Amino acid sequence: MPNYVYKCISCEKTVNIFHSFSDKSTDCGLCGVTGSLQRDYSTPFNISNKPTNIKKEAGQVVRQHIEEAREEIKQEKERFQREGLDE
């Protein structure tokens, strides 16, 4: 599971959260404010924290990361359109 970095707009603390690609965290576990977490895109995230014994070529890893990023961008664009933020 990927490690995502979120920043709370209420307490301004940064939190690392492990969750699946399709999940989104919104509630801060530190200050308890609902809907206050925003993804911190300026911080690199760890795709996997588990060592693998499967050897992959560099191209495969890069392609996989690009596809995951494309899907995430697509989901964010859809969310912006639903929320009227695409202006």
Residue frames relative to the residue before (quaternion, step in Angstrom):
aa qw qx qy qz dx dy dz
M 1.0000 0.0000 0.0000 0.0000 0.00 0.00 0.00
P 0.4857 -0.6796 0.4668 0.2904 3.55 -0.99 0.80
N 0.3527 -0.6904 0.5938 0.2154 3.50 -1.27 0.55
Y 0.0868 -0.8045 0.5871 0.0229 3.58 -0.58 1.14
V 0.3042 -0.7343 0.5821 0.1714 3.53 -1.16 0.70
Y 0.0629 -0.7869 0.6138 -0.0102 3.54 -0.83 1.10
K 0.1825 -0.7477 0.6251 0.1299 3.52 -1.25 0.54
C 0.3638 -0.7253 0.5471 0.2054 3.54 -0.91 0.97
I 0.3512 -0.7456 0.5258 0.2102 3.59 -0.80 0.99
S 0.6142 0.5475 -0.3466 0.4504 3.58 1.26 -0.24
C 0.8154 0.2032 -0.0967 0.5333 3.58 0.64 -1.13
E 0.3726 -0.7800 0.4283 0.2633 3.60 1.38 -0.05
K 0.4649 0.6513 -0.4686 0.3744 3.59 1.13 0.61
T 0.3918 -0.7048 0.5471 0.2244 3.54 -1.22 0.58
V 0.0960 -0.8010 0.5908 -0.0055 3.55 -0.96 0.97
N 0.2635 -0.7245 0.6132 0.1722 3.58 -1.04 0.82
I 0.0076 -0.8040 0.5934 -0.0371 3.58 -0.77 1.04
F 0.2530 -0.7429 0.6041 0.1383 3.54 -0.92 0.98
H 0.2765 0.7353 -0.5918 0.1809 3.57 -0.81 1.01
S 0.6535 -0.5151 0.3691 0.4140 3.54 -1.26 0.27
F 0.7058 -0.4922 0.3253 0.3923 3.53 -1.30 0.43
S 0.7323 0.4495 -0.2430 0.4502 3.59 0.96 -0.85
D 0.6049 0.5598 -0.3623 0.4352 3.62 1.20 -0.32
K 0.1240 -0.7587 0.6337 0.0856 3.53 -1.26 0.54
S 0.2573 -0.7517 0.5862 0.1584 3.58 -0.93 0.87
T 0.0803 -0.8227 0.5624 0.0217 3.56 -0.95 0.87
D 0.7068 0.4513 -0.2600 0.4786 3.60 1.15 -0.49
C 0.3770 -0.7336 0.5231 0.2145 3.56 -0.82 1.01
G 0.3240 -0.7617 0.5353 0.1681 3.55 -0.77 1.07
L 0.6174 0.5630 -0.3420 0.4300 3.59 1.23 -0.31
C 0.8072 0.2132 -0.1109 0.5391 3.58 0.80 -0.97
G 0.4764 -0.7214 0.4004 0.3039 3.59 1.27 -0.20
V 0.4745 0.6754 -0.4469 0.3448 3.60 1.24 0.10
T 0.3801 -0.7378 0.5214 0.1985 3.56 -0.84 1.03
G 0.8434 0.1819 -0.1480 0.4834 3.57 -0.97 0.89
S 0.5260 0.6795 -0.3863 0.3352 3.59 1.19 0.29
L 0.5999 0.5768 -0.3754 0.4080 3.62 1.20 -0.17
Q 0.0452 -0.7623 0.6455 0.0115 3.51 -1.08 0.87
R 0.5303 -0.6396 0.4565 0.3183 3.54 -0.99 0.86
D 0.2703 -0.7506 0.5851 0.1459 3.58 -0.93 0.93
Y 0.1749 -0.8327 0.5217 0.0629 3.56 -0.13 1.32
S 0.5801 0.5945 -0.3865 0.4007 3.60 1.19 -0.22
T 0.6756 0.4617 -0.2818 0.5010 3.57 1.26 -0.34
P 0.4272 -0.6915 0.5045 0.2912 3.60 -0.78 0.90
F 0.2372 -0.7731 0.5713 0.1401 3.55 -1.11 0.64
N 0.4836 -0.6600 0.5079 0.2693 3.50 -1.24 0.57
I 0.3923 -0.7289 0.5078 0.2385 3.58 -0.64 1.07
S 0.7952 -0.0747 0.0682 0.5978 3.57 0.94 -0.80
N 0.2641 -0.7750 0.5507 0.1622 3.53 -0.94 0.81
K 0.5971 0.5495 -0.3591 0.4610 3.57 1.30 0.14
P 0.4134 -0.6796 0.5328 0.2888 3.57 -0.92 0.78
T 0.2143 -0.7814 0.5727 0.1241 3.56 -1.02 0.75
N 0.3700 -0.7110 0.5550 0.2225 3.51 -1.17 0.62
I 0.5603 0.5908 -0.3866 0.4331 3.55 1.28 -0.16
K 0.2990 -0.7549 0.5596 0.1661 3.54 -0.70 1.09
K 0.0479 -0.7780 0.6264 0.0000 3.56 -0.84 1.02
E 0.4704 -0.6361 0.5239 0.3157 3.49 -1.13 0.63
A 0.6432 -0.5472 0.3723 0.3851 3.54 -1.14 0.62
G 0.6327 0.5534 -0.3274 0.4317 3.59 0.99 -0.80
Q 0.6372 0.5254 -0.3270 0.4593 3.58 1.03 -0.76
V 0.6561 0.5075 -0.3076 0.4662 3.56 0.93 -0.87
V 0.6602 0.5028 -0.3039 0.4679 3.58 0.92 -0.90
R 0.6572 0.5048 -0.3162 0.4618 3.61 0.90 -0.89
Q 0.6428 0.5227 -0.3211 0.4588 3.58 0.96 -0.85
H 0.6653 0.4979 -0.3020 0.4673 3.59 0.92 -0.89
I 0.6434 0.5181 -0.3228 0.4619 3.60 0.96 -0.82
E 0.6615 0.5022 -0.3107 0.4623 3.60 0.92 -0.86
E 0.6427 0.5075 -0.3221 0.4751 3.59 0.99 -0.78
A 0.6549 0.5055 -0.3099 0.4686 3.59 0.98 -0.83
R 0.6318 0.5283 -0.3311 0.4604 3.60 0.99 -0.79
E 0.6620 0.5013 -0.3054 0.4660 3.57 0.92 -0.91
E 0.6527 0.5083 -0.3165 0.4641 3.57 0.96 -0.81
I 0.6404 0.5120 -0.3205 0.4744 3.60 0.98 -0.81
K 0.6314 0.5325 -0.3253 0.4605 3.57 0.99 -0.85
Q 0.6704 0.4945 -0.2949 0.4680 3.59 0.92 -0.90
E 0.6503 0.5072 -0.3164 0.4688 3.59 0.99 -0.79
K 0.6333 0.5197 -0.3353 0.4652 3.62 0.99 -0.77
E 0.6499 0.5071 -0.3163 0.4695 3.57 0.97 -0.84
R 0.6456 0.5123 -0.3213 0.4665 3.59 0.99 -0.81
F 0.6437 0.5173 -0.3216 0.4634 3.59 0.97 -0.84
Q 0.6525 0.5076 -0.3184 0.4638 3.59 0.97 -0.81
R 0.6496 0.5120 -0.3199 0.4621 3.60 0.98 -0.83
E 0.7470 0.4043 -0.2102 0.4841 3.56 0.97 -0.87
G 0.4899 -0.6917 0.4157 0.3298 3.58 1.27 0.02
L 0.4766 0.6912 -0.4226 0.3414 3.60 1.16 0.53
D 0.5495 0.6534 -0.3819 0.3540 3.59 1.25 0.05
E 0.3985 0.7453 -0.4548 0.2808 3.60 1.23 0.27
